[in-house]
Amino acid sequence: MKEFNRLCKEFEEMDAQRYNTILDELSARIIPALQFITDDGIQGELIFARFLMGAIVSDGKLSEDEYVFMEPMLARFFGGDVDFEYCKTLIKENRTMGKDLKNEVDYMVDVLGMLSDDLKNDIITVCLMVCAVDGKVSMKEKRWIRQLIRE
């Protein structure tokens, strides 16, 4: 527990350059690995997107920093017409979407169980970094991450 809180604090205080470097490195390992274990490769990207979206809505709101982080992936999956206000309104108006993503933890834990420990740790680290991108990992976000860590 102490280690987890220390890690949260470290990501909350991380400078943008280091943050982006780590995310680039982890994503460069995660996406190809998930594509490799799926039949069509695209499914691997969608699995990763589910983890990221779960991390984003785990506290029930969308910060601008979270959106900026996700914008390239959102544009890739949904086209260029998905702006911050639209996403924020969608999450706010459709609490069910947020709850559905948070409730997918069992699915996500099952996926993590099929992966190597290194890949599992990389995915959980990225999720934690997404939660910390706005400078604070809330209790709801910590609870969600802990669910992913469970065995």
N, C-alpha and C positions, 0 to 999 in steps of 0.2 A: 504494500500500500504506500509506504513512504517513497519507494522507488518510482511508482506510478505518478505520484504527486510531483516529485522532483522533475520527472520527464515532462509533465504538463507545463510546469513553470519554465523549463528550459525552452520549450517551443513557443510559449507565450512571449518570451523576451527575445527571441531570435531575430536578428536583423534580416531584412528582406533578401539580400544577396545570398546569404547562407541558406535561408529558407528555400529559395528557388533552386539553388544548387542541389540540395538534398532531394527535393521533390522531382527534379529532372532525373537524377540518378535512380531513384526508386521507381519512377514511372517507366524508365527505360528497361528495367528488369521485370516489372510486374506485367505490363501489357503483353509483351511477347510470350511470357510464361503462361499467362491465361489463354492467349490465342493458341498456343501449342496444345494445351490440354482439352480444347474444345474442337468439335468437328469442323466448324467453318471459320474459325478464327475471329469472326465478327462477334460471336457470342462472348468471347473473352473480354472484348472491350465493353460490352454491355454489362457483364458481371462487375467489372471494375467501376463502371458508371453507377451501378446500384450501390456499391460500397460508398462511393463519394457522395451520392445524393442522400444516403442514410446519414452520413456524417453531417452534411449540411443542415438537414432538417431535424437532427436529433434534439435540438433545443427548441424546436417549434417556430423558429424565425430564420430569416435570411439576412445576413449583413452584407453590406456592399463589398467588403473584402472577400467574403465567401463567394459572392457572385463573380467578382473579377477573376478569382482563381478558377472557377468552373466555366467561365464564358467560352473559352475555346472548345471545350468538350460539348457544352450545350449547343453551340453553333454547329458543330460537327454532326450531332445526333438529330437536332431539331431544326436546323436551318438558321440563317442569320437574323431572323425576326424575333428572337427571344432576348428581350432586354431586361434590365434589372427590375424596373417597376412591374413589368408583366410577371416575372418570376415571383416577386415579393407578394403581389396580389394573389397569384395562384396558390401560393403556400398559405397565405392568410385566409383566403376564402375557402380553400379546400383542405381543412385540417385532416380530413380522411387520408389524403395523399401522404402527409407527414406521418400519420399514425401507421399507415400501411407500410411505409418504408422502415419505420422504427420496429414494426412487428415482424419484419423480414429477418430479424436477427437469427432465428433458427435456421433459415436457409443459408444465411451468410456463414454461420458457424459450421454448417455442414460442408460448405465450399471450402472453408479454411481447413477443415479436417482432411481434405483430400490433397492438400498442398504440403510442400516441404516446410519445415519450421522457419527457414530463412524467408521464404516467400510469404508465409503467414505473417511473420513479424514485419515485413516490408509493407504489407497491405494495412495492418493495424497502425503502423507508424504514420502512413499517409493519412489515414482516417483521423488520427489524433492531430496531425498537423492541420488538416482542414478545420477541425474544431478550434484550434488555437489561432487561426489566421487573423481573427479579429482582436487578438490580444488577451483573450480570456477563455479558458475551458470551463464552461459552466458545470454545475452538478449534474444536470440532465445529460450533458455531453459525456461527462466522466462515467456516468452510469451506463450509457449506451456502449462506450468503448469497453468497459469491463465485461459487458455481456459478450462481446466479440472474443475477448481473451479467454473466457471460460472454456473448459475442455469438456 
